[in-house]
């Protein structure tokens, strides 16, 4: 018996023992307090926030539309626990990390479809090409969640949910333009007709941008001027649903995005190069649900598919013989995922509910390289696949009128790689008299090696094992003054082992892997504190919102701070409505020093950035706004030698009809 399965059995036994000892357990559950939001991600089914022991944050469509139209991740910067780096502004490669874990240890879903790139080295998802105008809400679940969602969920889950059709026909549109030659827009329609619902939308974004390398980097000023690196993104989605009102429901949808971005080599003698990448992403899903046994047992079958195509056109200018001599190299990456999942939900009324299911997922990755200048043959550098078979279960149970707990476990079998078990337990205790909720979670995570780490070129190691971690958090959600002030505070701890690094090792093949290979060798630990809250300082006039994260993320082998993990990140904003139809929303972002390179190299200075949004609504269906970014013109960098925006202004309008 593994330690994970032993802990799962022990925990289940403990819950059964507690069940016998609580007389109140046999009573029916009290009605939910009014105004509670329902989340899907926290427990794989609709669950009110008051009964959830996990740390979760929700971002709504109106909040997303207030941020930069070309970068969905800007909407995530108010979420505590997240660390975000863009390599040279919108359109550049974007990495999102949760609680100090790696970007590849974050599971990203779009309408339940896993979009982590099967062909990338670490299996991370790239947010740079996801149009924000298509999104209805984002749910961010922090802490190890592999017991619910399997591989890639070691740090947490970001679930991106597109618009759904509800109510009568409604259409919307938005257009925006501004600095750096930026133009963006989105439009769509949604509604419901009898048993059918529908939702369709399209989005576009373009910008001339600025040089990703060196822009506003003082120490690189002597190399200026730099050429601009532009970006273009087109996206669209559609979904339809059917509800028979007799226990059968069906939904299907898909998304497609085309993304083109110019980038710089940034590390050679002439780093400001005219390189470009094209990225295409396709995803589709179909889901059917059937209620049986008087709606006590719901069966759900979901089919998903996605493809990520990335094409790089790398141009390198060499200095060995002639600065004008260039090499031109094409690299093509294709990653496919296909999955089928069954989930059953059995409602036990006063005994809670049990979720159980199985999943089969197939990953395929193929990459090719070819030198154009000088001309060379097209060669296949990676071709591999793997299948993961999983079984999972989760019991959510109200032990008393105030206490809800959940206990879940999962087993993932990755063919020819590893079989690993993960588990998770949560508790939420409500003190309604004081407006308090105490919560805690404890769980493990696991991640199978990526196809690139196993089969990539001369670096792969087919004998790699899964990565593992153990994480815990405790927190309190507190209301003051009848909900006018709401504060959420969380302390967390995560320890990871068997992390996969590329380095020299005795396990590397002699000769072929003389420069190194991938091995399970690294260990890391993250501890920290998260704080977020809102306050109605003056009802109808002034609202305060803020988020703060303290993070200590260390490589346990070297005891050095992990790269690109700032110790402190804070963001605070005001919503001011001095007159009817007018609003002003200033915000300040504060980031402490951090290191862009490993072993505490490439130190990046702390910075403060000031932004402002002003909007006017002449009528309910129309809003006109102006947004200013980095109004204090702070010189800061998220990645060594990569530029960030200077003072910039954008104007636009939104309408519905």
HELIX and SHEET records of a PDB file:
HELIX    1   1 UNK A    3  UNK A   21  1                                  19    
HELIX    2   2 UNK A   23  UNK A   26  5                                   4    
HELIX    3   3 UNK A   41  UNK A   43  5                                   3    
HELIX    4   4 UNK A   49  UNK A   51  5                                   3    
HELIX    5   5 UNK A   61  UNK A   64  1                                   4    
HELIX    6   6 UNK A   72  UNK A   78  5                                   7    
HELIX    7   7 UNK A  103  UNK A  105  5                                   3    
HELIX    8   8 UNK A  127  UNK A  129  5                                   3    
HELIX    9   9 UNK A  132  UNK A  134  5                                   3    
HELIX   10  10 UNK A  146  UNK A  149  1                                   4    
HELIX   11  11 UNK A  179  UNK A  181  5                                   3    
HELIX   12  12 UNK A  218  UNK A  223  5                                   6    
HELIX   13  13 UNK A  349  UNK A  351  5                                   3    
HELIX   14  14 UNK A  451  UNK A  455  1                                   5    
SHEET    1   A 2 UNK A  38  UNK A  39  0                                        
SHEET    2   A 2 UNK A  47  UNK A  48 -1                                        
SHEET    1   B 5 UNK A  55  UNK A  60  0                                        
SHEET    2   B 5 UNK A 135  UNK A 142 -1                                        
SHEET    3   B 5 UNK A 156  UNK A 162 -1                                        
SHEET    4   B 5 UNK A 106  UNK A 110  1                                        
SHEET    5   B 5 UNK A 113  UNK A 114 -1                                        
SHEET    1   C 2 UNK A  82  UNK A  86  0                                        
SHEET    2   C 2 UNK A  94  UNK A  98 -1                                        
SHEET    1   D23 UNK A 560  UNK A 561  0                                        
SHEET    2   D23 UNK A 542  UNK A 555 -1                                        
SHEET    3   D23 UNK A 517  UNK A 538 -1                                        
SHEET    4   D23 UNK A 485  UNK A 503 -1                                        
SHEET    5   D23 UNK A 467  UNK A 480 -1                                        
SHEET    6   D23 UNK A 436  UNK A 447 -1                                        
SHEET    7   D23 UNK A 418  UNK A 431 -1                                        
SHEET    8   D23 UNK A 403  UNK A 414 -1                                        
SHEET    9   D23 UNK A 379  UNK A 398 -1                                        
SHEET   10   D23 UNK A 353  UNK A 373 -1                                        
SHEET   11   D23 UNK A 326  UNK A 347 -1                                        
SHEET   12   D23 UNK A 297  UNK A 317 -1                                        
SHEET   13   D23 UNK A 275  UNK A 292 -1                                        
SHEET   14   D23 UNK A 248  UNK A 263 -1                                        
SHEET   15   D23 UNK A 231  UNK A 243 -1                                        
SHEET   16   D23 UNK A 196  UNK A 207 -1                                        
SHEET   17   D23 UNK A 182  UNK A 193 -1                                        
SHEET   18   D23 UNK A 170  UNK A 178 -1                                        
SHEET   19   D23 UNK A 648  UNK A 656 -1                                        
SHEET   20   D23 UNK A 622  UNK A 629 -1                                        
SHEET   21   D23 UNK A 607  UNK A 619 -1                                        
SHEET   22   D23 UNK A 582  UNK A 591 -1                                        
SHEET   23   D23 UNK A 568  UNK A 576 -1                                        
SHEET    1   E 2 UNK A 594  UNK A 597  0                                        
SHEET    2   E 2 UNK A 601  UNK A 604 -1                                        
END                                                                             
